[in-house]
Amino acid sequence: MNAAEPSSAPAPLPTALVIVGGSMAAVKAPSALRRLREAGFRTRVIATESALQFVTPLSLSTAADSPLHTDQTWFAPQPGAQHLELARADVVVCVGASADLLARAAAGRASDLASATLLSVRAPVLWVPAMNERMWLHPAVQRNVALLRSWGGHFLGPEYGPFGSHGEGEGLGRMAEPEAVAAAAWALARPRDQDLLGVKVVVSAGPTREYLDPVRFISNPSSGKMGFAVAQAARDRGAEVVLVTGPVSLPDLPGMRVQRIESALELRAAVLEAAQDAQMVVMTAAVADYRAADQLTEKQAKVAQDLTISLVPNPDILAELGGSKGGRVLVGFAMETHAGVERAAAKAQRKNADFILLNYPTQEGSAFGGDDNQVTLVRPDGTSEAWPRLSKLEVAQRLLTEAAKLLPAG
């Protein structure tokens, strides 16, 4: 085995098959697909012919990051049975499920790709209906819903709210929001690798902001994507996850406790509290090294001359965790522009970390904000393993595989 390769492959992402029904709420399907991917799913998508009257094929395939499947692709010359292959999913989500889609499923129809696939799935099916209130409350629709429930189907919504149709006003029938769809789908999916079951993992992510006055602050361009990927991967492997994040544009991940902070002092307090009964702490946050000695309470007017600002160092949270490490596994991140391995090894030794993941911000694939990362795992004794350029989720999986080896047996 190559020394740079981990001893075991990371767990594959669970697959969510999204079936888009022919309601006006089909316009929410791209957003639902994006939320599902952010939650940790690999997504595939089927659109009914009616759905394509409301949403374009390009928007669906782009949001899913996979080809769109329709009745036309079902009958295209190709090996294998497309509906059987698509049915191999961990969860099926019927977004914008119309009265017609519910009726076809309840009747056991197989005249189109969506209904034929629904007959072939063995995974949980989440129905997310959307229609006007009069249709939703009709006895025929309620009979079909009751039948699908009796077969093990799960329903999310509909909700009370305004309808898209002109003049319809408000009522019961509005589709649940995409974030709720992702959370419900995740609760039904069955992650395949649970090697961190019963392990509490604390992850820090994103930048901190150190305010000079109410509107100006010291910060950095960290997107938080690496930390969110670690939290997501840990959750996927069965861990109880606490994610402490600085100001980022990423939505909360379902299935974990997310605590949002701004300053390094707030980050310290949140992480130290959460780490008290944790078995693993992964510090990916890009913490500002300094803060204002005196934070002003009013915005300062611009001056024409040079300005001197007095700064004081922020606490070293990783070192503080290392000082009272106990049996916890402690992982840090480091960015260097030169002498990286030597500096990272010294940092791991000085701060009592089990290992450091080192990357170079000027190296292609390692800059702030990207979806990929290229890191080197560095241990306190100076040994290291250079990993290839990988997605941040794959880096997270490898990190957790290495960290899991250090957990106490039993």
TILUM-53971 format. One record per residue: x, y, z of N, C-alpha, C in turn; residue number from 1. Coordinates in pm, whole numbers, plus 50000, padded with zeros to 5 digits. Atoms other than C-alpha are relative to their C-alpha. Layout:
<sites>
nc1/nc2/nc3/cac1/cac2/cac3/cc1/cc2/cc3/resi
X/Y/Z/X/Y/Z/X/Y/Z/NUM
...
</sites>
This chain:
<sites>
nc1/nc2/nc3/cac1/cac2/cac3/cc1/cc2/cc3/resi
50084/49880/50000/50000/50000/50000/50087/50125/50000/1
49928/49874/50002/50124/50345/49914/49982/50073/50132/2
50006/49934/49869/50208/50541/50229/49903/50117/50000/3
50089/49884/50007/49996/50829/50103/49853/49960/50000/4
50137/50045/50008/49685/50612/50081/49949/49961/50137/5
50054/50041/49873/49453/50561/50378/49978/49850/50003/6
50012/50144/49988/49408/50210/50512/49864/49949/49960/7
50133/50041/50043/49038/50204/50428/49935/50111/49922/8
50063/49901/50087/48826/50374/50168/49892/50075/50077/9
50107/49926/49934/48592/50653/50280/49864/49946/49963/10
50135/50048/50027/48225/50566/50305/49940/50076/49882/11
50062/49931/50114/48035/50638/49982/49885/50088/50048/12
50111/49914/49966/47783/50918/49988/49868/49927/49977/13
50132/50058/50026/47421/50805/50027/49936/50069/49880/14
50063/49948/50121/47209/50854/49716/49854/50034/50027/15
50140/49958/49997/46885/51050/49704/49950/50009/49856/16
50065/49988/50130/46667/50993/49398/49883/50096/50016/17
50105/49899/49994/46448/51299/49345/49910/49985/49879/18
50100/50006/50106/46129/51260/49144/49920/50129/50007/19
50065/49869/50003/45983/51595/49038/49863/49985/49937/20
50136/50012/50048/45606/51599/49006/49955/50123/49923/21
50049/49897/50090/45394/51815/48780/49914/50105/50066/22
50070/49888/49938/45282/52083/49021/50081/50126/49979/23
49928/49875/50015/45373/52450/49012/50121/50008/50092/24
49888/50002/49905/45601/52380/49310/50123/49932/49943/25
49881/50058/50064/45834/52200/49067/50111/50104/49986/26
49897/49896/50010/46013/52535/49045/50093/49998/50122/27
49916/50011/49881/46148/52460/49397/50095/49881/49993/28
49920/50123/50007/46306/52133/49283/50150/50027/49993/29
49855/49975/50000/46650/52280/49193/50053/50039/50137/30
49957/49963/49864/46672/52438/49539/50002/49878/50091/31
50002/50121/49918/46571/52109/49702/50118/49910/49967/32
49884/50081/50040/46839/51927/49503/50129/50055/50058/33
49879/49940/49943/47104/52173/49616/50006/49977/50150/34
49999/50023/49856/46997/52140/49980/50032/49854/50032/35
49970/50142/49979/47012/51760/49952/50149/49974/49982/36
49856/50019/50020/47365/51777/49813/50079/50062/50115/37
49932/49938/49886/47469/52016/50089/49987/49915/50126/38
50021/50087/49884/47324/51770/50341/50087/49875/49995/39
49911/50115/50008/47558/51499/50211/49955/49891/49905/40
50048/50099/50095/47366/51319/49938/50066/50015/49863/41
49981/50001/50145/47468/51221/49590/49859/49996/49941/42
50138/49989/50048/47157/51316/49391/49986/49955/49855/43
50043/50033/50136/46988/51176/49084/49857/50051/49987/44
50129/49934/50015/46673/51322/48934/49923/49947/49881/45
50097/50033/50104/46369/51215/48735/49899/50114/49995/46
50104/49899/50015/46128/51475/48597/49886/49941/49918/47
50115/50039/50080/45777/51390/48483/49983/50099/49885/48
50022/49909/50113/45662/51539/48155/49930/50128/50044/49
50070/49880/49950/45430/51774/48344/50094/50093/50075/50
49906/49917/49925/45714/51893/48567/50080/50090/49908/51
49918/49923/50093/45906/52011/48263/49924/50118/49939/52
50073/49880/50037/45628/52261/48195/50031/50116/50095/53
49974/49898/49898/45742/52447/48509/50149/50025/50023/54
49858/49989/49968/46118/52387/48536/50080/49941/49885/55
49924/50042/50117/46389/52344/48273/50090/49879/50030/56
49908/50113/49981/46597/52028/48223/50138/50045/50046/57
49866/49954/49963/46920/52230/48251/50007/50037/50148/58
49996/49960/49859/46828/52375/48592/49998/49878/50092/59
50006/50121/49917/46749/52027/48727/50131/49923/49995/60
49876/50076/50010/47059/51853/48594/50116/50074/50064/61
49893/49922/49939/47283/52139/48707/49992/49991/50153/62
50017/50007/49855/47137/52139/49058/50033/49862/50055/63
49974/50137/49956/47166/51760/49080/50145/49958/49976/64
49865/50038/50042/47516/51754/48927/50001/49859/49942/65
50013/50130/50066/47398/51452/48729/49898/50013/49888/66
50093/49988/50113/47203/51385/48409/49853/49991/50045/67
50143/50008/49975/46827/51437/48407/49942/49878/49929/68
50067/50118/50057/46613/51127/48348/49853/50032/49977/69
50139/49972/50038/46279/51157/48167/49945/49879/49924/70
50057/50108/50081/46041/50938/47968/50077/49982/49870/71
49922/50011/50124/46252/51017/47661/50128/49921/50024/72
49877/50076/49972/46572/50887/47822/49968/49855/50035/73
50041/50136/49963/46381/50581/47950/49993/49911/49877/74
50017/50080/50121/46308/50468/47595/50116/50015/49903/75
49882/49987/50087/46646/50569/47450/50075/49868/49997/76
49925/50126/50009/46858/50277/47323/50116/50000/50099/77
49893/50010/49900/47083/50170/47611/49989/49864/50067/78
50006/50127/49929/47178/49858/47802/49935/50018/50137/79
50055/49996/49866/47001/49772/48125/49863/50066/50005/80
50132/49942/49977/46670/49888/48269/50018/50124/50087/81
49971/49875/49931/46690/50254/48367/49922/50012/50130/82
50079/49985/49879/46405/50239/48619/50052/49912/50113/83
49943/50087/49896/46570/49949/48803/50132/50056/50053/84
49873/49944/49957/46908/50118/48808/49977/50124/50087/85
50029/49880/49922/46761/50446/48936/49940/49965/50136/86
50065/50041/49874/46569/50258/49205/50100/49962/50108/87
49898/50035/49900/46899/50167/49377/50046/50126/50072/88
49971/49877/49925/46888/50469/49606/49981/49973/50148/89
50016/50012/49855/46907/50519/49981/49872/50066/50049/90
50128/49936/49970/46601/50743/49983/49946/50057/49869/91
50066/49941/50117/46349/50855/49720/49916/50117/50050/92
50070/49878/49958/46210/51210/49747/49915/50047/49883/93
50093/49955/50104/45901/51302/49546/49965/50145/50027/94
50012/49856/49977/45920/51682/49526/49889/50056/49915/95
50111/49943/50075/45614/51880/49426/49906/49891/49953/96
50083/50115/50038/45413/51558/49430/49857/50046/49975/97
50134/49956/50040/45091/51631/49244/49898/49893/50033/98
50107/50098/49979/44755/51462/49288/50011/49887/49899/99
49988/50103/50103/44820/51278/48963/50113/49901/50031/100
49890/50089/49966/45159/51141/49076/49962/49909/50117/101
50047/50082/49888/45005/51024/49404/49904/49892/49951/102
50099/50095/50050/44721/50857/49214/50066/49888/49920/103
49931/50104/50078/44953/50677/48972/50076/49904/50090/104
49926/50086/49908/45168/50549/49258/49905/49909/50078/105
50095/50080/49923/44865/50434/49458/49934/49893/49915/106
50061/50097/50091/44724/50257/49152/50100/49896/49949/107
49900/50094/50048/45054/50079/49084/50028/50011/49853/108
49976/49980/50142/45089/50230/48739/50150/49990/49970/109
49860/50006/50043/45413/50178/48544/50012/50049/49857/110
50005/49954/50138/45338/50372/48227/50101/50109/49969/111
49896/49900/50023/45614/50632/48275/50117/49968/50093/112
49878/50031/49926/45964/50639/48423/49981/50021/50150/113
50016/49972/49858/45862/50797/48754/49921/49891/50071/114
50083/50099/49933/45585/50552/48838/50062/49860/49994/115
49933/50130/50009/45781/50249/48713/50114/49990/50101/116
49891/50000/49902/46075/50349/48930/49945/49986/50141/117
50060/50010/49867/45850/50393/49234/49956/49858/50031/118
50036/50141/49978/45733/50033/49186/50122/49914/50029/119
49878/50081/49992/46094/49917/49192/50086/50031/50121/120
49913/49959/49891/46238/50095/49495/49977/49916/50125/121
50008/50066/49869/46313/49928/49827/50039/50096/50112/122
49959/49899/49903/46435/50244/50000/49878/50077/50050/123
50110/49915/49955/46217/50481/50206/49961/50101/49893/124
50051/49901/50095/45998/50710/49996/49941/50116/50080/125
50050/49878/49936/45938/51068/50111/49916/50077/49899/126
50089/49925/50087/45637/51235/49954/49992/50144/50050/127
50007/49858/49966/45643/51617/49947/49893/50062/49909/128
50109/49959/50090/45301/51708/49806/49986/50151/49987/129
50030/49859/50026/45196/52040/49657/49881/50007/49905/130
50120/49981/50081/44852/52131/49525/49910/50099/50072/131
50088/49909/49928/44565/52363/49608/49922/49924/50107/132
50063/50062/49884/44369/52300/49925/49882/49911/49963/133
50118/50079/50038/44054/52176/49752/50041/49863/49945/134
49952/50128/50053/44251/51908/49566/50056/49914/50113/135
49937/50077/49892/44451/51806/49874/49896/49935/50091/136
50102/50052/49908/44136/51759/50085/49895/49912/49932/137
50097/50084/50070/43944/51572/49816/50012/49855/50050/138
49994/50138/49949/43848/51219/49935/50087/49907/49917/139
49918/50088/50084/44022/51058/49637/50147/50018/50032/140
49860/49975/49966/44354/51226/49720/50032/49946/50139/141
49975/50049/49865/44321/51148/50089/50001/49848/50007/142
49996/50147/50008/44244/50784/50005/50135/49953/49949/143
49870/50040/50056/44562/50764/49795/50112/50025/50101/144
49900/49972/49898/44767/50929/50071/49997/49892/50108/145
50012/50103/49896/44632/50682/50328/50056/49867/49951/146
49949/50126/50054/44715/50389/50098/50152/50002/49993/147
49854/49990/50010/45070/50511/50034/50064/49997/50139/148
49951/50009/49862/45118/50562/50409/49998/49856/50049/149
50011/50138/49952/44999/50208/50474/50107/49910/49939/150
49891/50075/50064/45268/50085/50235/50138/50045/50049/151
49872/49955/49944/45535/50264/50436/50048/50133/49949/152
49960/49868/50050/45543/50599/50255/50001/50104/50111/153
49988/49891/49903/45644/50908/50450/49957/50130/49932/154
50049/49874/50057/45483/51250/50401/50056/50118/50078/155
49956/49873/49944/45626/51595/50460/49909/50108/49944/156
50096/49902/50046/45356/51859/50445/49878/49933/49942/157
49976/49861/50041/45174/52008/50275/49982/50098/50116/158
50008/49896/49900/45192/52335/50466/49894/50103/49965/159
50094/49890/50022/44955/52624/50508/50078/50122/49949/160
49933/49883/50052/45050/52926/50301/49940/50046/49869/161
50054/49948/50127/44996/53126/49980/50027/49902/49886/162
49984/50083/50119/44945/52942/49653/50056/50083/49885/163
49944/49930/50116/45118/53024/49326/49895/50044/49901/164
50103/49967/50098/44795/53031/49127/49937/50135/50030/165
50056/49866/49982/44653/53379/49073/49860/49990/50060/166
50132/49994/49941/44359/53451/49299/49967/49888/50096/167
50028/50114/49913/44388/53131/49502/50014/50036/50148/168
49983/49962/49861/44497/53310/49819/50085/49902/50077/169
49925/50089/49913/44619/53093/50108/49919/49876/50032/170
50069/50122/49962/44539/52745/50222/50099/49889/50028/171
49918/50116/49972/44667/52398/50303/50035/49932/49869/172
49960/50063/50126/44870/52261/50013/50135/50046/49949/173
49871/49947/50043/45192/52458/49989/50110/49899/50029/174
49889/50094/49983/45508/52249/49942/50092/50043/50115/175
49903/49973/49895/45747/52222/50238/50127/50061/49941/176
49881/49931/50049/46063/52430/50210/50116/49902/49976/177
49890/50091/50036/46377/52273/50056/50087/49958/50119/178
49918/50037/49884/46572/52286/50386/49934/49891/50082/179
50073/50103/49926/46300/52082/50558/50000/49868/49923/180
49995/50121/50082/46301/51838/50267/50132/49926/50022/181
49868/50062/49981/46676/51777/50307/50010/49936/50138/182
49993/50055/49864/46644/51726/50684/49918/49873/50012/183
50086/50118/49993/46355/51480/50646/50059/49883/49921/184
49938/50106/50080/46534/51289/50371/50117/49937/50074/185
49886/50053/49927/46845/51260/50583/49956/49908/50114/186
50050/50082/49890/46643/51123/50874/49956/49862/49953/187
50045/50128/50053/46515/50846/50646/50112/49918/49937/188
49890/50071/50065/46843/50761/50474/50076/49917/50101/189
49924/50088/49913/47061/50490/50612/50148/50002/49962/190
49856/49997/50031/47432/50582/50608/50061/49862/50014/191
49948/50137/50009/47640/50276/50529/50115/49971/50095/192
49884/50022/49914/47937/50328/50760/49977/50073/50131/193
50032/49941/49870/47870/50384/51130/50115/49977/50099/194
49886/50028/49913/48222/50349/51271/50018/50104/50110/195
49992/49898/49895/48176/50668/51477/49873/50005/50084/196
50122/50005/49923/47847/50564/51631/50032/50009/50149/197
49975/49981/49857/47839/50684/51993/50115/50092/50031/198
49887/49909/49980/48135/50920/51942/49952/50144/49984/199
50032/49858/50014/48087/51291/52008/50116/50072/49935/200
49899/49929/50077/48277/51503/51757/49966/50149/49999/201
50016/49855/50005/48321/51879/51790/50085/50053/49884/202
49931/49945/50117/48416/52068/51472/49986/50152/50002/203
50007/49855/50019/48506/52435/51434/50021/50031/49853/204
49996/49970/50143/48466/52603/51096/49992/50151/49978/205
50017/49863/50044/48486/52931/50909/50098/50097/50063/206
49913/49896/49946/48653/53260/50997/49946/50052/50133/207
50054/49917/49892/48622/53480/51302/50008/50146/49956/208
49998/49856/50026/48553/53852/51296/50037/50071/50130/209
49956/49924/49883/48737/54081/51535/49971/50147/49973/210
50049/49865/50031/48553/54413/51537/50090/50107/50061/211
49928/49880/49955/48746/54739/51561/49902/50105/50050/212
50112/49915/49959/48423/54938/51583/49875/49928/49950/213
50120/50076/50035/48059/54847/51510/49990/49953/49855/214
50013/50037/50141/48116/54819/51131/50129/49949/49937/215
49873/50042/50058/48486/54740/51076/50058/49885/50080/216
49946/50115/49928/48656/54413/51157/50119/49940/49927/217
49890/50079/50055/48964/54196/51102/49947/49859/49978/218
50048/50135/50028/48887/53865/50931/50084/49939/49888/219
49932/50067/50112/48988/53631/50646/49894/49937/49911/220
50101/50047/50096/48821/53473/50342/49954/49856/50019/221
50042/50139/49981/48755/53128/50495/49851/49983/49971/222
50140/50026/50037/48433/52985/50347/49930/49907/50099/223
50058/50097/49909/48381/52723/50619/49974/49864/49937/224
50036/50124/50069/48346/52448/50355/50074/49878/50055/225
49925/50115/49950/48622/52231/50500/49942/49950/50132/226
50058/50039/49873/48477/52235/50850/49862/49939/49985/227
50133/50056/50024/48124/52175/50724/50012/49858/49941/228
49980/50134/50056/48256/51878/50523/50038/49900/50109/229
49962/50090/49890/48417/51729/50836/49878/49968/50085/230
50120/50022/49920/48095/51777/51033/49902/49908/49928/231
50089/50082/50080/47891/51624/50753/50046/49856/49995/232
49946/50136/50007/48120/51323/50717/49991/49929/50134/233
50011/50061/49867/48125/51264/51094/49856/49959/50029/234
50142/50035/49984/47747/51276/51103/49964/49877/49918/235
50028/50114/50086/47733/51032/50811/50050/49870/50060/236
49941/50120/49942/47947/50789/51009/49948/49972/50141/237
50069/50034/49877/47717/50794/51309/50031/50085/50120/238
49958/49921/49884/47878/51057/51532/49891/50097/50043/239
50075/49885/49949/47699/51305/51753/50088/50121/49975/240
49915/49891/50048/47825/51628/51600/49953/50135/50055/241
50023/49859/49968/47852/51981/51734/50089/50081/49907/242
49927/49916/50094/47954/52229/51465/49995/50144/50049/243
49990/49861/49957/48075/52569/51586/50060/50078/49884/244
49955/49935/50123/48104/52804/51292/49997/50152/50012/245
49997/49857/50016/48205/53160/51229/49907/50045/49890/246
50094/49947/50099/48021/53385/50981/50027/49943/49860/247
49990/50059/50134/47971/53183/50660/49862/50005/49935/248
50127/49997/50072/47703/53171/50392/49937/49862/49987/249
50051/50136/50011/47649/52795/50426/49881/49980/50093/250
50115/50026/49912/47311/52675/50561/50034/49896/50105/251
49980/50101/49896/47290/52469/50879/49984/49860/49941/252
50011/50139/50041/47347/52098/50824/49900/49929/50090/253
50093/50075/49915/47064/51871/50942/50073/49889/50075/254
49947/50114/49928/47130/51602/51198/50114/50031/50094/255
49893/49962/49907/47367/51797/51424/49963/50131/50067/256
50019/49870/49936/47384/52093/51661/50097/50099/49938/257
49919/49897/50063/47509/52404/51484/49994/50126/50086/258
49992/49879/49920/47627/52700/51691/50079/50105/49922/259
49936/49895/50078/47710/53025/51510/50057/50107/50092/260
49930/49901/49920/47962/53266/51657/50065/50102/49906/261
49928/49903/50082/48160/53568/51539/50147/50012/50041/262
49863/49970/49959/48470/53635/51746/50075/49876/50048/263
49916/50109/49949/48761/53417/51857/49964/49967/50145/264
50037/50026/49861/48654/53459/52219/49870/49922/50009/265
50125/50076/50005/48305/53335/52134/50026/49857/49954/266
49964/50133/50047/48456/53044/51943/50062/49918/50112/267
49935/50069/49890/48676/52954/52238/49898/49949/50102/268
50098/50039/49899/48385/52952/52483/49912/49885/49952/269
50089/50104/50053/48164/52741/52256/50071/49867/49984/270
49926/50125/50023/48432/52486/52165/50039/49935/50132/271
49958/50059/49872/48563/52440/52520/49882/49938/50074/272
50118/50057/49935/48212/52385/52649/49958/49869/49933/273
50043/50119/50072/48119/52137/52377/50099/49885/50012/274
49895/50103/49998/48453/51952/52406/50010/49927/50134/275
49984/50059/49868/48410/51867/52773/49973/49850/50001/276
50032/50143/50003/48248/51529/52696/50015/49942/49860/277
49977/50047/50138/48371/51489/52336/50116/49903/49995/278
49890/50093/50023/48591/51207/52214/50092/50045/49887/279
49920/49953/50113/48717/51399/51910/49971/50148/49977/280
50015/49859/50034/48777/51766/51829/50083/50028/49875/281
49932/49966/50125/48865/51888/51479/49989/50151/49981/282
49997/49855/50008/48971/52251/51458/50039/50044/49858/283
49972/49950/50135/48938/52374/51099/49982/50152/49992/284
50030/49857/50006/48834/52731/51187/50127/50082/49976/285
49889/49907/50026/49058/53008/51054/49986/50115/50099/286
50018/49904/49890/49083/53201/51381/50094/50119/49981/287
49916/49881/50008/49208/53559/51367/50103/49998/50113/288
49895/50005/49899/49541/53580/51550/49990/50114/50100/289
50003/49881/49914/49471/53926/51693/49860/50061/50001/290
50122/49921/49989/49180/54142/51810/50037/50139/50052/291
49975/49863/49955/49150/54509/51895/50018/50004/50151/292
49980/49985/49855/49286/54602/52235/49881/50070/50062/293
50118/49928/49953/48992/54840/52272/49901/50011/49885/294
50102/49993/50105/48683/54781/52059/49915/50124/50021/295
50074/49875/49990/48518/55115/51990/49851/49975/49988/296
50145/50018/50000/48146/55149/52046/49930/50083/49894/297
50057/49918/50105/48091/55408/51774/50088/49995/49876/298
49924/49999/50125/48191/55414/51408/50091/50123/49995/299
49902/49891/50007/48504/55619/51362/50003/50062/49860/300
49995/49931/50129/48513/55880/51088/50137/49980/49935/301
49876/50013/50073/48775/55849/50817/50090/50120/50025/302
49905/49891/49978/49090/56051/50884/50099/50005/49884/303
49911/49983/50114/49337/56189/50630/50141/49950/50027/304
49865/50043/49968/49649/56075/50814/50004/49850/50035/305
49983/50139/49962/49793/55737/50905/49928/49972/50132/306
50072/50040/49880/49606/55541/51171/50071/49882/50063/307
49938/50111/49928/49760/55317/51434/49894/49931/50085/308
50097/50080/49925/49551/55035/51580/50076/49908/50093/309
49935/50087/49902/49655/54852/51895/49927/49866/50003/310
50056/50135/50003/49603/54476/51874/50060/49915/50112/311
49951/50097/49901/49632/54198/52132/49975/49860/49946/312
50018/50135/50055/49670/53825/52062/49873/49934/50051/313
50113/50082/49961/49367/53600/52064/50048/49874/50069/314
49958/50125/49936/49373/53284/52275/50028/49892/49897/315
49966/50113/50086/49528/52974/52118/49911/49883/50042/316
50100/50098/49958/49226/52742/52132/50053/49858/49986/317
49946/50135/50020/49406/52437/51988/50096/49964/50112/318
49905/50026/49892/49684/52468/52246/49928/49979/50132/319
50076/50015/49875/49430/52509/52525/49932/49864/50006/320
50059/50134/50005/49250/52194/52414/50107/49893/50023/321
49891/50096/49982/49584/52012/52394/50050/49994/50142/322
49952/49997/49863/49674/52121/52746/49915/49919/50095/323
50089/50083/49917/49374/51936/52887/49939/49891/49914/324
50046/50091/50105/49351/51674/52615/49936/49873/50054/325
50054/50126/49950/49291/51362/52822/50003/49895/49891/326
50005/50106/50101/49180/51077/52597/49942/50044/49869/327
50060/49953/50124/49038/51299/52325/50098/49992/49884/328
49923/49986/50123/49159/51283/51967/49990/50146/49958/329
49996/49858/50032/49268/51633/51866/50069/50021/49866/330
49950/49977/50136/49316/51741/51504/49997/50149/49970/331
49994/49861/50039/49426/52081/51377/50030/50016/49852/332
49966/49966/50138/49477/52253/51043/50106/50110/50004/333
49898/49896/50008/49767/52472/50936/50016/50043/49855/334
49966/49946/50132/49842/52697/50639/50139/50057/50009/335
49863/49949/50004/50204/52766/50552/50035/50034/49856/336
49951/49966/50134/50383/52924/50259/50137/49938/49973/337
49871/50066/50018/50720/52750/50320/50031/49919/50125/338
49960/50087/49888/50884/52487/50544/49878/49943/50070/339
50129/50037/49945/50534/52352/50591/50003/49881/50093/340
50001/50122/49920/50598/52000/50721/50070/50023/50133/341
49926/49976/49875/50857/52112/50975/49920/50088/50095/342
50080/49909/49917/50636/52395/51101/49876/49930/50054/343
50120/50070/49956/50325/52174/51115/50032/49896/50107/344
49960/50098/49899/50511/51901/51306/50028/50068/50133/345
49971/49926/49878/50637/52156/51556/49871/50049/50065/346
50129/49954/49949/50284/52293/51590/49925/49886/50067/347
50069/50115/49942/50138/51947/51651/50062/49960/50132/348
49930/50036/49877/50403/51874/51913/49975/50103/50110/349
50016/49893/49902/50372/52211/52085/49859/50007/50056/350
50139/49986/49959/49994/52199/52099/49935/49867/50037/351
50047/50131/49958/49962/51828/52179/49886/49948/49912/352
50097/50051/50096/49759/51754/51865/50045/49865/49949/353
49965/50132/50052/49744/51402/51728/50056/50010/49860/354
49940/49969/50130/49806/51532/51378/49942/50131/49950/355
50038/49874/50064/49782/51844/51166/49981/49974/49852/356
50013/50002/50146/49647/51874/50813/50052/50133/49947/357
49928/49884/50051/49873/52113/50629/49961/50027/49856/358
50016/49965/50140/49790/52301/50313/50064/50136/49974/359
49932/49878/50044/49941/52585/50116/49899/50087/49925/360
50106/49920/50062/49699/52869/50031/50033/50046/49859/361
49962/49957/50135/49898/52963/49720/50003/49886/49900/362
49995/50117/50087/49886/52609/49581/49864/49980/49935/363
50126/50021/50071/49624/52535/49316/49921/49889/50069/364
50086/50098/49935/49329/52351/49471/49995/50012/50150/365
49997/49984/49855/49405/52473/49824/49957/50138/50047/366
50034/49863/49962/49288/52834/49818/49869/50005/50077/367
50125/49979/49928/49014/52971/50040/49881/49993/49903/368
50126/49992/50073/48659/52911/49917/49976/49892/49898/369
50020/50103/50102/48717/52621/49677/49929/49877/50054/370
50067/50124/49961/48543/52284/49678/50099/49885/50019/371
49897/50103/49985/48871/52087/49668/50107/50047/50097/372
49889/49966/49912/49173/52072/49893/50112/49900/49975/373
49885/50089/50009/49521/51925/49879/50083/50021/50126/374
49941/49986/49867/49670/51854/50219/50107/49894/50022/375
49903/50098/49952/49954/51674/50391/49972/49974/50147/376
50020/50036/49859/49891/51487/50714/50136/49997/50067/377
49872/49988/49930/50170/51573/50958/49981/49962/50146/378
50006/50045/49861/50229/51400/51291/50105/50071/50084/379
49904/49931/49914/50415/51537/51594/50144/49952/49984/380
49864/50051/50016/50713/51310/51521/50063/50038/49867/381
49945/49953/50127/50759/51473/51180/49967/49913/49881/382
50040/50083/50114/50629/51185/50969/49879/50064/49932/383
50108/49934/50073/50389/51293/50699/49954/49915/49883/384
50058/50067/50117/50163/51169/50419/49935/50107/49913/385
50058/49904/50093/50087/51386/50118/49882/49936/49929/386
50119/50051/50066/49735/51332/49992/49982/50071/49866/387
50025/49932/50128/49631/51404/49633/49890/50104/50014/388
50110/49903/50000/49393/51682/49543/49868/49925/50001/389
50127/50069/49980/49049/51571/49662/49891/50102/50028/390
50108/49914/49954/48707/51717/49725/50013/50014/50152/391
49989/49980/49856/48679/51859/50075/49926/49892/50078/392
50070/50110/49932/48430/51586/50163/50088/49875/50004/393
49909/50115/50000/48683/51321/50059/50116/50021/50099/394
49897/49970/49900/48952/51496/50265/49945/49975/50139/395
50062/50020/49870/48710/51493/50558/49989/49851/50033/396
50013/50144/49975/48648/51120/50518/50135/49939/50036/397
49867/50053/49969/49021/51045/50514/50047/50046/50137/398
49964/49948/49869/49078/51269/50814/49935/49915/50110/399
50071/50075/49898/48811/51083/51012/50046/49855/50008/400
49946/50137/49998/48948/50744/50908/50128/49995/50082/401
49876/49996/49923/49287/50842/51049/49972/50028/50147/402
50031/49966/49862/49137/50997/51363/49932/49884/50073/403
50070/50111/49936/48915/50695/51428/50097/49891/50049/404
49900/50099/49957/49227/50475/51453/50054/50032/50139/405
49942/49956/49874/49331/50677/51759/49901/49998/50116/406
50100/50007/49894/49005/50637/51952/50028/49879/50090/407
49979/50113/49911/49031/50415/52261/49911/49883/49960/408
50076/50119/50036/48918/50058/52194/49880/49984/50094/409
50119/50022/49920/48569/49980/52311/49929/50125/50039/410
</sites>
